[in-house]
């Protein structure tokens, strides 16, 4: 079953799928078709939104949209898997797009997956859109209605008059008005909560109804657990192997999978050498 955040993403893009695919692909004469089932039987979750599209130059193809609140290190591998599974399921070429919403400081975000094993090379290119690099004027000029809730986190969007302009557009359209809580949620990242309440003219407790709010709370809890495990691993490495053990931390710190970190945490206590631990990593 799709998570609430996945459903929310579908609702956002379904507001105006054609303007969305034109924006993410930069193919001006693209025509959006149906939003397809993006659940794949070989993996446990689904990509956010998979849209069938056509253009005179490229014919029929798929636009795979993966929205992330914050970028995760495993995304290149995931984009490779999703693109391949989509092509296998629908027998169409795929244009994968990764959209990152909230900025992480000092994180380099690659635009492709690459690996080499035993002389064999694998590569998957995908387009990366970081919303904090997208000029807020695009939302109003093109327009792209699905981007309205993200106005506060766009480049130049963290201003009260800009957020009020986006709010007025949302409230003027019955279909768009349901996204008011999402706009308020992202506004709370860039403005004081009291000011957001004043702009929205309602109690901020309404935010709890937003699936985006629930997702970021869950992600925050997971990130807190991850940071705790990393601190524990670092301390155990230093106690057991001294400064040599700490040399493994840059690589371990890139791991986002909590289960994998648990295995490493247990292994630090049982292995007899750094090389043994390095093999597990």
Residue pairs with C-beta under 8 A, 6 or more apart in sequence:
2 10
2 39
2 46
3 45
3 211
3 215
4 211
4 214
4 215
5 211
5 212
5 214
5 215
6 46
6 48
7 211
8 182
8 210
8 211
8 212
9 48
9 49
9 65
9 67
10 35
10 48
10 49
11 178
12 146
12 149
12 179
12 182
13 20
13 35
13 49
13 51
13 65
13 146
14 35
15 145
15 146
15 175
15 176
16 144
16 145
16 146
17 32
17 35
17 51
18 30
18 31
18 32
19 142
19 143
19 144
19 145
19 146
20 32
20 51
20 65
20 144
20 146
21 27
21 30
21 32
21 51
21 53
21 63
22 28
22 30
22 142
23 138
23 142
23 144
23 147
24 63
24 65
24 97
24 99
24 127
24 129
25 53
25 63
25 95
25 97
25 127
27 55
27 57
27 58
29 55
29 56
29 57
30 53
30 54
30 55
31 53
31 54
31 55
32 51
32 52
32 53
32 63
33 51
33 52
33 53
33 54
34 51
34 52
35 49
35 50
35 51
35 52
36 50
36 51
36 52
36 62
36 90
37 50
38 46
38 47
38 48
38 49
38 50
38 64
38 86
39 46
40 46
40 47
40 82
40 85
40 86
40 89
42 85
43 81
43 85
47 64
47 65
47 66
47 82
47 86
48 65
48 66
48 67
49 64
49 65
49 67
50 62
50 63
50 64
50 65
50 86
51 62
51 63
51 65
52 60
52 61
52 62
52 90
52 92
53 60
53 61
53 62
53 63
53 95
54 60
54 61
55 61
58 93
60 92
61 92
61 93
61 94
61 95
62 86
62 87
62 90
62 92
62 93
62 94
62 95
63 94
63 95
63 97
64 82
64 83
64 86
64 94
64 95
64 96
64 97
65 97
65 99
66 75
66 78
66 79
66 82
66 96
66 97
66 98
66 99
67 99
67 101
68 75
68 98
68 99
68 100
68 101
69 101
69 102
69 212
69 215
69 216
69 219
70 100
70 101
70 102
70 104
70 219
71 100
71 104
71 107
71 109
72 256
73 254
73 255
73 256
74 256
74 257
75 98
76 110
76 112
76 113
76 114
76 124
77 113
79 96
79 98
79 113
79 124
79 126
80 113
80 122
80 124
82 96
83 94
83 96
83 124
83 126
84 124
86 92
86 94
87 93
87 94
95 127
96 124
96 125
96 126
96 127
97 126
97 127
97 128
97 129
98 126
98 127
98 128
98 129
99 129
99 131
100 109
100 128
100 129
100 130
100 131
101 131
101 150
101 153
101 186
102 131
102 132
102 153
102 189
103 130
103 132
103 153
109 128
109 130
110 128
111 125
111 126
111 127
111 128
112 123
112 124
112 125
112 126
113 122
113 123
113 124
113 126
114 121
114 122
114 123
115 121
115 122
116 122
131 150
131 153
131 154
132 153
132 154
132 155
133 155
134 147
134 154
134 155
135 154
135 155
135 156
136 151
136 154
136 155
136 156
136 157
136 162
137 156
138 144
138 147
138 154
139 147
139 148
139 151
139 154
139 166
140 165
140 169
145 169
145 173
145 176
147 154
148 166
148 169
148 170
148 176
148 179
148 183
149 166
149 170
149 179
149 182
149 183
149 185
149 186
150 157
150 186
151 157
151 162
151 163
151 166
151 183
151 186
152 158
152 163
152 183
152 186
152 187
152 189
152 190
152 191
153 186
153 189
153 190
156 162
157 163
157 166
157 190
158 190
158 191
160 191
160 195
160 199
163 183
163 187
163 191
163 199
164 199
166 183
167 180
167 183
167 199
167 200
169 176
170 176
170 177
170 179
170 180
170 183
171 177
171 180
180 200
181 206
181 207
181 209
181 210
181 213
182 210
182 212
184 196
184 200
184 204
184 206
184 207
185 207
185 210
185 212
185 213
185 216
186 212
187 196
187 199
187 200
188 196
188 204
188 207
191 199
193 204
196 204
197 203
197 204
207 213
208 214
222 258
225 258
226 256
226 258
226 261
229 258
229 261
229 262
229 265
230 249
230 252
230 253
230 261
232 265
233 249
233 252
233 261
233 264
233 265
233 268
234 246
234 249
236 265
236 268
236 269
237 245
237 246
237 248
237 249
237 268
238 245
238 246
240 268
240 269
241 274
244 274
245 274
248 274
248 277
248 278
248 281
251 281
252 261
252 264
252 281
255 261
255 264
255 281
263 280
264 277
264 280
264 281
267 276
267 277
267 280
268 277
271 277
271 280
